[in-house]
Amino acid sequence: MTVPGGRLHARAGGAVGLPAVVTIHSGLAHSRMWDPLAAALHEDAFVVSYDCRCFGRSTTDLGGPYSDLADLAAVLDAFGLDSAVLVGTSRGARIAIDFALAHPERVRGLFLVAPDVSGFDAPATDAERALQAAIEAADEAWEVEDLIDNELRLFVDGPTRDAAEERAELRAWIAEMSRVNYAQQRDTPGFTALDPPAAGRLSELACPVRVLVGEADTSGMIAMSAAVERDCPRAELVRIADTAHMLVLERPAEVERELRSWLRTVPPPPAR
């Protein structure tokens, strides 16, 4: 679909008329990360997955900032959705939260996995700060393979776990998606931030919220997940043992189970 200053790639599955779910990917991936979960839900939901601008197959030709929130609204409009449940992870969860604050009438519920919260002053351990510094240095020098390697270490293995062989396939898949993203991200513009940001405004989220976080994720992600549970009036938090930041891909069965059980509690949209 064409949007101001760019094009967004999106696809949907499931029957029109079923409850609508829109997935928003993490900053290390693109919309293909949702393929297994989306396929599992097609009998129960109309699932839309899209690549955020400058990720996957979505592009921009803007010389200045763009709005992730306007892009998400364009996705909903393109599929004729007045409202939807938003399922987001990491950067995608931040977009989902910000969109729910800006457009509460369009969000029936938030399913947030390892959420980033805009404006949140996240803590970090010494080990996490060292990896974050390595990521920033590789980004500054645009050493893409070093950048990806350090991101995999921090977010796929997690700051407290070794790079176990059992996660080799997962690391390879995420690295492949990251390369696709970085191929167009060196000189891309920034995005406009929600003003004021979500930190300090979480109590405004009146919709149902379920949060998942891995116990081997970063201290910042764990703190932000706890803040969502504490401050959102209708939030529930589920902690997953021995799991790092890429929870959707590391523990797909648990994520599907939690999402299915939670979706049954979300009120249906009003009749049109």
Secondary structure, 3 states (H helix, E strand, C coil): CEECCEECCEEEECCCCCCEEEEECCCCCCHHHHHHHHHHHCCCCEEEEECCCCCCCCEECCCCCECHHHHHHHHHHHCCCCCEEEEEECHHHHHHHHHHHHCHHHEEEEEEECCCCCCCCCCCCHHHHHHHHHHHHHHHHCCHHHHHHHHHHHHHHCCCCCCCHHHHHHHHHHHHHHHHHHCCCCCCCCECCCCCCCCCCHHHCCCCEEEEEECCCCHHHHHHHHHHHHHCCCEEEEEECCCCCCHHHHCHHHHHHHHHHHHCCCCCCCCC
